[in-house]
Amino acid sequence: MSLAIKEPNIFAGASDGSLQVWSSNSCTTSKKVHSKSLNAIAIKGDVILTGSSDESICILETSSLNELARIDCKSILINSVCRQI
């Protein structure tokens, strides 16, 4: 499980790929953002970045959890390795 705090909320990553928003000891929102375990969360301003075992990074708005972008890290790694061969 991964955690990040942006007052007054705590953002938690779950093993089912969901991003949960906690406030006052209760989960107020849960949104499935990855197909596998959500392993990393970073918050910068009004943006949340999540990393997952599904080999992607999701960029979301903090307030609405709307997806702004998704990065497929597997294709980036394959392209990078192939260029070096």
PyMOL commands that set and color helices and strands:
alter all, ss='L'
color gray80, all
select helices_A, chain A and resi 73-84
alter helices_A, ss='H'
color red, helices_A
select strands_A, chain A and resi 2-6+9-13+18-23+26-32+38-44+47-52+56-61+67-72
alter strands_A, ss='S'
color yellow, strands_A
deselect
rebuild
show_as cartoon
